[in-house]
């Protein structure tokens, strides 16, 4: 059995000598919600959690509707929530956003088969405890679960505040990425910035190389993952929408 140190969460043993006739106080039960529709995965996750401490009591929900009922049930105080994004009734990050709306993100960890950098970035930005891939090796998966139980954040990618060493983007390249994310073409960006379309394409080629990206969409995802762009897009201000911006041809 894995012994998880959770003293800060009230799960650790009480230190100091016991009175001669004083009985040890039983550990408080910590209820953990496992949202998972695959029976074998749900059972394996529950066994892993139960093996991390006698005070941990897993509860399984197999659909989004069932999970929401349990989240709304005042009879439960959830110590941790392990959330699969792809249960019936959930779409994309819909269920994760429901968790956030209930102010439970700080005790919730996503466990999913979706290896999506944009999902990772949004989950991180919303303050969730972790994002664990089901494709992780067993040892890595177990370590991540134990870390989350202990209150540590566990993510597979660099957070938005931790950029990969050696990756650099100029201010102009970051601006172009914002405009690409907004759906603008090279021609539209060139017209907006009053530069040649070929110059825009050269910038884009340099961005793809710097971020080791294979497409413009991939570059945007990588930039979010590495912290060059916020997970939520900023409004792109154009000369057309703001006539007070002077035209500065370059």
C-alpha positions in Angstrom: 0.0 0.0 0.0 1.3 3.4 -0.9 1.5 5.8 2.0 0.7 9.3 0.9 1.8 12.1 3.1 -1.2 14.5 3.4 -0.6 16.2 6.7 -1.5 19.6 5.4 -4.9 18.1 4.3 -5.6 16.6 7.6 -4.7 13.1 6.6 -1.3 12.7 8.3 -0.8 11.0 11.6 -0.9 13.2 14.7 2.6 13.7 16.0 3.6 13.8 19.7 3.1 11.4 22.6 -0.4 10.0 23.3 -1.9 10.0 26.7 -1.8 6.5 28.3 -5.5 5.8 28.1 -6.2 8.0 25.0 -7.3 6.1 21.9 -5.9 7.2 18.6 -8.4 9.4 16.8 -9.5 7.7 13.5 -8.5 9.5 10.3 -11.3 11.6 8.8 -12.7 10.1 5.7 -11.8 12.0 2.5 -14.3 11.4 -0.3 -13.0 11.4 -3.8 -15.2 11.7 -6.9 -14.0 9.6 -9.9 -15.9 10.7 -13.1 -15.1 7.8 -15.6 -17.4 5.8 -17.9 -15.1 2.9 -18.6 -15.7 0.3 -15.9 -12.2 -1.2 -15.9 -10.6 2.3 -15.8 -12.9 3.4 -13.0 -12.2 0.3 -11.0 -8.4 0.6 -11.5 -8.5 4.3 -10.5 -10.6 3.6 -7.4 -8.2 0.8 -6.3 -5.2 3.1 -6.8 -6.9 5.8 -4.7 -7.9 3.4 -2.0 -4.4 2.1 -1.8 -3.1 5.6 -1.1 -4.6 5.7 2.3 -7.3 4.1 4.4 -9.1 7.4 4.8 -9.7 7.8 1.1 -13.2 6.8 -0.1 -13.7 6.8 -3.9 -17.2 7.4 -5.4 -17.7 6.7 -9.1 -19.9 8.6 -11.6 -20.1 7.4 -15.2 -22.0 10.3 -16.9 -21.9 14.1 -16.9 -25.4 14.2 -15.5 -24.6 11.9 -12.7 -21.4 13.8 -11.9 -23.3 17.1 -11.7 -25.9 15.6 -9.3 -23.1 14.6 -7.0 -21.3 17.9 -7.3 -24.5 19.7 -6.4 -25.3 17.3 -3.5 -24.8 19.1 -0.2 -24.3 15.8 1.5 -20.8 15.4 -0.1 -17.7 17.4 0.6 -15.3 16.4 -2.2 -11.7 16.1 -1.1 -10.5 15.5 -4.7 -12.2 15.1 -8.1 -10.7 13.1 -10.9 -12.5 14.1 -14.1 -12.6 12.3 -17.4 -13.6 14.9 -20.1 -15.2 12.3 -22.5 -18.0 10.8 -20.4 -21.5 10.6 -21.9 -23.1 14.1 -21.8 -19.8 16.0 -21.7 -18.3 17.8 -24.7 -14.8 19.2 -24.8 -14.2 21.1 -21.6 -17.9 21.5 -20.7 -17.8 19.4 -17.6 -14.5 21.0 -16.4 -16.1 24.4 -16.8 -19.0 23.2 -14.7 -16.5 22.2 -12.0 -14.9 25.6 -12.2 -18.3 27.4 -11.9 -18.8 25.5 -8.6 -15.5 26.8 -7.3 -14.1 23.3 -7.2 -11.3 23.6 -9.7 -8.6 23.8 -7.0 -9.5 20.3 -5.9 -10.1 18.8 -9.3 -7.7 16.9 -11.7 -8.5 16.1 -15.3 -7.7 12.5 -16.3 -8.2 12.0 -20.0 -7.1 10.5 -23.3 -7.2 13.9 -24.9 -3.5 15.1 -25.4 -4.6 18.6 -26.3 -2.2 21.5 -25.5 -5.1 24.0 -25.7 -7.1 22.0 -23.1 -4.0 21.8 -20.9 -3.5 25.6 -21.1 -7.1 26.3 -20.2 -7.2 23.8 -17.3 -4.0 25.3 -15.9 -5.3 28.9 -16.3 -8.5 28.0 -14.4 -6.5 26.8 -11.4 -7.2 23.0 -11.7 -4.8 20.7 -9.7 -3.7 18.7 -12.7 -4.1 17.2 -16.2 -3.1 13.5 -16.4 -3.0 11.6 -19.6 -4.3 8.1 -19.6 -1.5 7.2 -22.0 1.1 7.9 -19.4 3.3 5.0 -18.2 1.8 3.4 -15.0 4.6 4.7 -12.8 4.1 8.3 -14.1 0.3 8.0 -13.8 0.6 6.8 -10.2 3.1 9.5 -9.3 0.8 12.2 -10.7 -2.2 10.9 -8.8 -0.3 10.8 -5.6 1.0 14.3 -6.2 -2.5 15.6 -6.8 -3.8 13.9 -3.6 -1.1 15.7 -1.8 -2.2 19.1 -3.1 0.6 19.4 -5.8 -0.2 20.5 -9.3 0.6 18.0 -12.0 0.7 18.9 -15.7 2.3 17.2 -18.7 3.3 20.4 -20.4 5.2 23.5 -19.3 2.8 25.9 -17.7 2.0 29.3 -19.2 4.5 30.8 -16.8 7.3 28.4 -17.6 8.7 28.8 -21.0 10.9 26.2 -22.6 14.5 27.3 -22.5 15.8 28.5 -25.8 12.4 29.3 -27.4 12.1 33.1 -28.1 9.6 35.1 -30.0 9.8 38.8 -30.8 7.0 41.2 -30.0 6.1 41.4 -33.7 5.9 37.6 -33.9 3.7 37.4 -30.9 1.5 40.1 -32.5 1.2 38.1 -35.6 0.2 35.0 -33.7 -2.6 36.9 -32.0 -3.8 38.0 -35.5 -3.5 34.4 -36.8 -5.5 33.2 -33.9 -8.2 35.8 -34.7 -8.5 34.2 -38.2 -6.6 36.8 -40.2 -4.8 35.7 -43.4 -1.3 36.8 -44.4 -2.8 39.4 -46.8 -5.1 40.8 -44.1 -2.2 41.0 -41.6 0.0 42.7 -44.2 -2.7 45.3 -45.0 -3.2 45.9 -41.3 0.5 46.3 -40.5 1.3 48.1 -43.8 4.0 45.6 -44.6 4.5 43.3 -47.6 2.6 40.0 -47.6 6.0 38.2 -48.2 7.3 39.8 -45.0 4.3 38.3 -43.1 5.0 34.9 -44.5 8.7 35.2 -43.6 7.7 36.0 -40.0 5.3 33.0 -40.0 8.0 30.7 -41.3 10.3 31.9 -38.5 7.6 31.4 -35.9 7.0 27.8 -37.1 10.7 27.0 -36.8 11.0 28.6 -33.4 8.0 26.7 -32.0 8.7 23.5 -33.8 5.2 23.7 -35.2 3.9 22.1 -38.4 1.1 24.6 -39.1 -0.3 28.0 -38.1 -2.9 26.4 -35.8 -0.2 24.2 -34.3 2.0 27.3 -33.7 -0.9 29.1 -31.8 -1.4 26.0 -29.7 2.4 25.8 -28.9 2.5 29.5 -28.1 -0.4 29.1 -25.6 1.3 26.0 -24.1 4.7 27.8 -23.7 3.1 31.0 -22.3 3.6 33.4 -25.2 -0.1 33.8 -25.6 -2.9 33.8 -23.0 -5.3 30.9 -23.1 -8.0 33.4 -23.9 -7.5 35.5 -27.0 -7.0 39.3 -26.6 -9.1 41.6 -28.8 -7.2 42.5 -32.0 -7.4 46.2 -32.5 -7.2 47.3 -36.1 -6.8 50.7 -37.8 -10.3 50.3 -39.2 -11.9 49.8 -35.8 -9.8 52.5 -34.2 -9.1 55.5 -36.5 -7.0 57.2 -33.8 -4.2 54.8 -34.4 -1.8 56.5 -36.9 -0.7 54.8 -40.1 3.0 54.0 -39.8 4.2 52.3 -42.9 7.3 50.2 -42.6 
